[in-house]
Amino acid sequence: MKLNLFDLLQASMSDPDSPNILLTVHLSDLHQLVVDTIEATRERILPLYMDAEKERPLTRKEVAEQLGVCETTVFNMARAGKLRSFKVNGRPVTASVMSTQSLMPKPRNNEQTSFT
């Protein structure tokens, strides 16, 4: 069985009784280790980042752009309780990406839809 450096390191880290070893590594193998490590890290971190981005608070302007309405409509929707509104560092923010997506109209048969 032939392991690449990344798999070898992963296997030795999961076994606390693994012996210490001394390796001579070719530069190309070291490069591949770095590439494999970056890819494995990206696979673990990217889903976490995407979830965090969905929950990011939006400004009124961003919400208005997403919903295709003016900022006054967003203010009125927040006041009516259709959007959650709060302040961060004294600046008003409204809702999150996920909550605004639930308010977006679903077009039917090429019809234009509005919030008013």
C-alpha positions as CSV (number, residue, x, y, z in Angstrom):
1,M,0.0,0.0,0.0
2,K,1.4,3.4,-1.0
3,L,0.4,6.5,0.9
4,N,1.0,10.1,-0.1
5,L,2.5,12.4,2.5
6,F,-0.9,13.9,3.5
7,D,-2.4,10.5,4.2
8,L,0.7,9.3,6.0
9,L,0.6,12.4,8.3
10,Q,-3.2,12.0,8.9
11,A,-2.7,8.3,9.8
12,S,0.1,9.0,12.2
13,M,-1.9,11.9,13.9
14,S,-4.9,9.6,14.5
15,D,-2.7,6.9,16.2
16,P,-1.0,8.2,19.4
17,D,1.2,5.1,19.5
18,S,2.7,5.7,16.1
19,P,6.5,5.8,16.1
20,N,8.5,8.9,15.2
21,I,9.9,8.6,11.7
22,L,12.5,10.5,9.7
23,L,11.7,11.2,6.1
24,T,13.6,12.4,3.1
25,V,11.1,14.2,0.9
26,H,11.3,15.3,-2.7
27,L,10.3,18.9,-3.4
28,S,7.4,17.8,-5.6
29,D,6.1,15.6,-2.8
30,L,6.3,18.5,-0.4
31,H,4.4,20.7,-2.8
32,Q,1.7,18.0,-3.1
33,L,1.5,17.9,0.7
34,V,0.8,21.6,0.8
35,V,-1.8,21.4,-2.0
36,D,-3.5,18.5,-0.3
37,T,-3.5,20.2,3.1
38,I,-5.0,23.4,1.6
39,E,-7.7,21.4,-0.2
40,A,-8.6,19.4,2.9
41,T,-8.8,22.7,4.9
42,R,-10.9,24.3,2.3
43,E,-13.4,21.4,2.3
44,R,-13.8,21.7,6.1
45,I,-14.0,25.5,6.3
46,L,-16.0,26.5,3.2
47,P,-19.3,25.1,4.4
48,L,-18.9,26.9,7.7
49,Y,-18.2,30.1,5.9
50,M,-21.2,29.7,3.7
51,D,-23.5,29.1,6.7
52,A,-22.1,32.2,8.4
53,E,-22.6,34.3,5.3
54,K,-26.3,33.3,5.1
55,E,-26.8,34.6,8.7
56,R,-24.9,37.9,8.2
57,P,-27.0,40.9,9.1
58,L,-27.9,43.1,6.1
59,T,-28.3,46.9,5.8
60,R,-31.6,48.3,4.7
61,K,-30.0,49.1,1.4
62,E,-28.9,45.5,0.9
63,V,-32.3,44.2,1.8
64,A,-34.0,46.7,-0.5
65,E,-31.8,45.6,-3.4
66,Q,-32.4,41.9,-2.8
67,L,-36.2,42.4,-2.6
68,G,-36.4,44.9,-5.4
69,V,-38.1,47.6,-3.2
70,C,-37.0,51.0,-1.8
71,E,-35.5,51.4,1.6
72,T,-38.6,53.0,2.9
73,T,-40.5,49.8,2.2
74,V,-37.9,47.9,4.1
75,F,-38.2,50.3,7.0
76,N,-42.0,49.8,6.9
77,M,-41.7,46.0,6.7
78,A,-39.4,46.0,9.8
79,R,-41.8,48.3,11.7
80,A,-44.7,46.0,10.7
81,G,-42.8,43.0,12.1
82,K,-42.2,41.3,8.7
83,L,-38.4,41.8,9.0
84,R,-36.3,41.6,12.1
85,S,-34.5,44.9,12.7
86,F,-31.8,45.8,15.2
87,K,-28.7,48.0,15.6
88,V,-25.1,47.0,15.5
89,N,-22.6,49.6,16.8
90,G,-25.4,52.2,16.6
91,R,-26.1,51.5,13.0
92,P,-29.5,50.0,11.9
93,V,-29.3,46.6,10.3
94,T,-32.2,44.5,9.1
95,A,-32.7,40.7,9.0
96,S,-30.3,38.3,7.4
97,V,-29.8,36.7,4.0
98,M,-31.9,33.7,4.9
99,S,-34.9,35.6,6.3
100,T,-35.0,38.0,3.3
101,Q,-34.9,35.1,0.9
102,S,-38.1,33.7,2.5
103,L,-39.8,37.1,1.7
104,M,-38.8,37.1,-2.0
105,P,-41.8,36.6,-4.2
106,K,-42.0,33.5,-6.3
107,P,-42.9,34.5,-9.9
108,R,-45.7,32.6,-11.6
109,N,-46.2,32.3,-15.3
110,N,-43.9,35.2,-16.1
111,E,-45.9,37.6,-14.0
112,Q,-44.3,40.6,-12.2
113,T,-44.8,40.5,-8.5
114,S,-44.6,43.4,-6.0
115,F,-44.7,43.9,-2.3
116,T,-47.0,46.9,-2.2
